[in-house]
Amino acid sequence: MDALHKATGYDVGGVRYPRPFKVRRLGHFGFNVVDLQAGIDFYSRLLGLRITDTRDLSRIPGREELARRLEDPRIVFMSHNSDHHAFLLAHKSLGAIFGDDAVSKDITVNQITWQVGSMEEVFAAADYFRDRQVEIRRVGRDMPGSNWHTYIRDPDGHTVELYYGMEQIGWNGRSKPEAMYYRAFRERPELPQMSEGEEVREALTKGIDIDAGNTIHDESGDHYVVAGVRLPRPFKIVNIGPMSLFVADVGASEAFYTQTMGFVRTEMITYKGHRCIYLRNGGEHHSLSLLPKALRGELGLNPNTSVASMGLQVGNYRQLRDAVDFLRKKGVRFTEAIPQDLYPGVDYAAHILDPAGHALMLYYYMERVGWDGRPRPAAERRPIGKDWPETVEPLSDTYADPPFMGPLG
């Protein structure tokens, strides 16, 4: 290792990095919407995200005045896996009060959250961002979810979070009880902090009922056999992302996410004269794509959101086909406005619209990038036609992504 790099780098778990953190994956995201109840119904009943907690601000001491200014005071936390939340829904009025759209009124994302590997990285990142004049929104630990965090803004005003330590919901489907929220931090905490195990033991000594948290229920009465398991829908969402954003200046946004955040560019394409960038954190082809806002109108997508699309991965190709049939029968709106050229690394995919007009990409496969950092050449990717076959042939990296860690339901 050269002396200059050693002198200017950071020790991240014993590995020398150019910044004091390493983003590992997209952890969660959320939308601010006009009709919160319609969003809850869509994402829970139709897509199968489980409601893990609902925070009614009108019932939180000190938040009563804020709640009176809102059209709907609830923040709804949902998940597809054991993370306390992978998705959040809030009312648009709450997003406005919190300043989520302070930079641009087309920002309907309340946060885009990236996981790092340790608590040290979360708070070292805060110093790193501050030294680079990146706007810091807050540092601390939120409840529910228990994740330690640093919040910043990207060049377009999207709220970006780095976090560590998301609360996990296990076999009994219960979240952490509200009585344990005393371990939240509104300001940067001192390190070291006690472990999660110590928190539980401390709660028990205080006489807190650790089993008093919210219990997850799926109210759907339908049953389908999905890979040998009876589920309320013929598919299971097993992963979120990639996030695709319309940005004002692709070059400035790429510089922020690569130079400041440490993302790696996988691919750049030119679509109808527009430069589009695809970035990753690990072995996935991309976890974030940056498209110019000028392209939004040409595609005929919702002008009121900077979200081009949000990816939702299902378990396999059969589930993708079944999900499309299921959602069509339920009256979900589909769109063909997003051409295949704009999601390289993904083959078969379908795009649907949520009640607020956000485009969601349903897919089952994403190309993996190997040790040499090179994506598959475009000419070697599977050609996709309008007619989907009953089955498809495997690719070299089919089923190469991490398996879903837990029972499907």
Residue pairs with C-beta under 8 A, 6 or more apart in sequence:
1 16
5 16
5 18
6 16
8 18
9 16
9 17
9 18
10 16
10 17
10 18
10 19
10 20
10 124
11 17
12 20
12 21
12 22
12 117
12 121
13 117
13 118
17 262
18 262
19 125
19 128
19 260
19 262
20 121
20 124
20 125
20 127
20 128
21 116
21 117
21 121
21 122
21 124
21 125
21 128
21 162
21 262
22 116
22 117
22 121
22 262
23 114
23 115
23 116
23 162
23 261
23 262
23 263
23 281
24 114
24 115
24 116
24 117
24 281
24 282
25 114
25 115
25 241
25 281
25 282
25 287
26 112
26 113
26 114
26 115
26 240
26 241
26 242
26 243
26 281
26 287
26 288
27 83
27 86
27 113
27 114
27 115
27 147
27 163
27 166
28 83
28 85
28 86
28 87
28 88
28 111
28 113
28 166
28 240
29 86
29 87
29 88
29 109
29 111
29 112
29 113
29 240
29 243
29 310
30 87
30 88
30 89
30 90
30 109
30 110
30 111
31 39
31 88
31 89
31 90
31 108
31 109
31 110
31 307
31 354
31 356
31 358
32 90
32 91
32 92
32 94
32 95
32 96
32 100
32 101
32 108
32 109
32 110
33 39
33 89
33 90
33 91
33 92
33 108
33 354
33 355
33 356
34 91
34 92
34 356
35 355
35 356
36 72
36 74
36 76
36 89
36 90
36 91
37 72
38 355
38 356
39 76
39 89
39 354
39 355
39 356
40 51
40 76
40 89
42 332
42 354
42 355
43 49
43 78
43 87
43 89
43 354
44 50
44 51
44 78
44 218
45 219
45 220
46 233
46 327
46 330
46 332
47 233
47 237
47 312
48 80
48 218
48 220
48 231
48 232
48 233
48 235
48 236
48 237
49 78
49 79
49 80
49 86
49 87
49 237
50 78
50 79
50 80
50 173
50 216
50 218
51 76
51 77
51 78
51 214
51 216
51 217
52 77
52 78
52 79
52 84
52 85
52 144
52 169
52 175
52 214
52 216
53 76
53 77
53 84
53 85
53 144
53 145
53 175
53 213
53 214
54 74
54 75
54 76
54 77
54 214
55 74
55 75
55 77
55 144
56 67
56 73
56 74
57 63
57 66
57 67
57 70
57 73
57 74
57 75
57 94
58 64
58 67
58 68
58 73
60 67
66 73
66 97
67 73
69 93
69 97
70 91
70 93
70 94
70 97
71 91
71 92
71 93
72 91
72 93
72 94
73 91
73 94
74 90
74 91
75 88
75 89
75 90
75 94
76 88
76 89
76 90
77 84
77 85
77 87
77 88
77 144
77 145
78 85
78 86
78 87
78 88
78 89
79 85
79 86
79 87
79 169
80 86
80 87
80 236
80 237
80 238
80 239
80 240
81 238
81 404
81 405
81 406
82 168
82 169
82 170
82 405
82 406
83 166
83 167
83 168
83 169
84 144
84 145
84 146
84 147
84 166
84 167
84 168
84 169
84 175
84 176
85 144
85 145
85 166
86 240
87 240
88 110
88 111
90 110
92 108
95 101
95 108
95 110
98 110
99 137
100 107
100 109
100 110
100 111
100 159
101 107
101 108
101 157
102 157
103 153
103 156
103 157
104 156
104 157
104 248
104 306
106 246
106 303
106 304
106 305
106 306
107 156
107 157
107 158
107 305
107 306
108 304
108 305
108 306
108 307
108 356
108 358
109 158
109 159
109 305
109 306
109 307
110 159
111 151
111 159
111 160
111 161
112 158
112 159
112 160
112 161
112 243
113 149
113 160
113 161
113 162
113 163
114 160
114 161
114 162
114 163
114 261
114 281
115 162
115 163
115 164
115 166
116 122
116 125
116 162
116 163
116 164
117 164
118 164
119 148
119 164
119 165
119 191
119 193
120 191
121 162
121 164
122 148
122 149
122 150
122 162
122 163
122 164
123 139
123 148
123 150
123 188
123 189
123 191
125 150
125 162
126 136
126 139
126 150
126 188
129 136
129 150
129 152
129 260
130 136
132 260
134 152
134 153
134 260
135 152
135 153
136 150
136 151
136 152
137 151
137 152
137 153
137 159
138 149
138 150
138 151
138 186
139 149
139 150
139 151
139 187
139 188
140 148
140 149
140 184
140 185
140 186
140 187
140 188
140 189
141 147
141 148
141 149
141 183
141 184
141 185
141 189
142 149
142 184
143 176
143 178
143 180
143 181
143 183
143 184
144 167
144 175
144 176
144 178
144 181
145 166
145 167
146 165
146 166
146 167
146 176
146 183
146 196
147 163
147 164
147 165
147 166
147 167
148 163
148 164
148 165
148 185
148 189
148 193
149 161
149 162
149 163
149 164
150 161
150 162
150 163
151 159
151 160
151 161
152 159
152 160
152 161
152 162
153 159
153 160
154 160
154 253
154 256
154 257
155 247
155 248
155 249
155 252
155 253
155 256
156 245
156 247
156 248
156 253
156 306
158 245
158 306
160 261
165 196
167 175
167 176
169 175
169 216
172 211
172 215
173 215
173 216
174 211
174 213
174 214
174 215
174 216
175 213
175 214
175 216
176 210
176 213
177 208
177 209
177 210
177 211
177 212
177 213
178 212
178 213
179 203
179 208
179 209
179 212
180 199
180 203
180 208
180 210
183 199
194 202
200 210
203 210
204 210
218 232
218 409
220 232
220 233
221 232
222 232
222 233
223 230
223 231
223 232
224 230
224 231
224 232
224 233
224 234
224 322
225 231
226 233
226 234
226 235
226 236
226 315
226 319
226 408
227 315
227 316
227 319
227 408
229 407
229 408
229 409
230 409
231 408
231 409
232 409
233 323
233 326
234 319
234 322
234 323
234 325
234 326
235 314
235 315
235 319
235 320
235 322
235 323
235 326
236 314
236 315
236 319
236 404
236 408
236 409
237 312
237 313
237 314
238 313
238 314
238 315
238 404
239 311
239 312
239 313
239 401
239 404
240 310
240 311
240 312
240 313
241 284
241 287
241 288
241 310
241 311
241 313
242 284
242 286
242 287
242 288
242 289
242 311
242 366
243 287
243 288
243 289
243 307
243 310
243 311
244 288
244 289
244 291
244 307
244 308
244 309
244 310
244 311
244 342
244 343
244 361
245 253
245 288
245 289
245 290
245 291
245 306
245 307
245 308
246 291
246 292
246 293
246 295
246 296
246 301
246 306
246 307
246 308
247 253
247 290
247 291
247 292
247 293
247 306
248 292
248 293
250 275
250 276
250 277
250 290
250 291
250 292
253 277
253 290
254 265
254 277
254 279
254 290
257 263
257 279
257 288
257 290
258 264
258 265
258 279
262 281
263 279
263 280
263 281
263 287
263 288
264 279
264 280
264 281
264 373
265 277
265 278
265 279
266 278
266 279
266 280
266 285
266 286
266 345
266 369
266 375
267 277
267 278
267 285
267 286
267 344
267 345
267 375
268 275
268 276
268 277
268 278
269 275
269 276
269 278
269 341
269 342
269 344
270 276
271 295
271 339
271 341
271 342
272 295
272 298
274 291
274 292
274 294
274 295
274 298
275 292
276 289
276 290
276 291
276 292
276 295
276 342
277 289
277 290
278 285
278 286
278 288
278 289
278 344
278 345
279 286
279 287
279 288
279 289
279 290
280 286
280 287
280 288
280 369
281 287
283 368
283 369
283 370
283 401
284 345
284 366
284 367
284 368
284 369
284 401
285 344
285 345
285 346
285 366
285 367
285 368
285 369
285 375
286 344
286 345
286 366
289 308
289 342
289 343
291 308
291 342
293 306
296 302
296 303
296 308
297 303
299 337
299 338
300 337
301 308
301 335
301 337
301 338
301 359
302 353
302 357
302 358
302 359
304 357
305 356
305 357
305 358
307 358
307 359
308 338
308 342
308 359
309 338
309 343
309 351
309 358
309 359
309 360
309 361
310 358
310 359
310 360
310 361
311 346
311 360
311 361
311 363
312 360
312 361
312 362
312 363
313 363
313 364
313 366
314 320
314 323
314 362
314 363
314 364
315 364
315 404
315 408
316 364
317 348
317 364
317 365
317 391
317 392
318 391
319 364
320 348
320 349
320 350
320 362
320 363
320 364
321 388
323 350
323 362
324 334
324 350
324 362
327 334
327 352
328 334
332 352
332 353
333 352
333 353
334 350
334 351
334 352
334 353
335 351
335 352
335 353
335 359
336 351
337 351
337 359
338 351
338 359
338 361
340 349
340 384
343 349
343 361
343 363
344 367
344 375
344 378
344 381
345 366
345 367
345 375
345 376
346 361
346 363
346 365
346 366
346 367
347 363
347 365
347 381
347 382
347 384
347 392
348 363
348 364
348 365
348 384
348 388
348 392
349 361
349 362
349 363
350 361
350 362
350 363
351 359
351 360
351 361
351 362
352 359
352 360
352 362
353 359
353 360
354 360
365 395
365 398
366 401
367 375
367 376
367 381
367 395
367 397
368 397
368 400
368 401
369 375
382 392
382 395
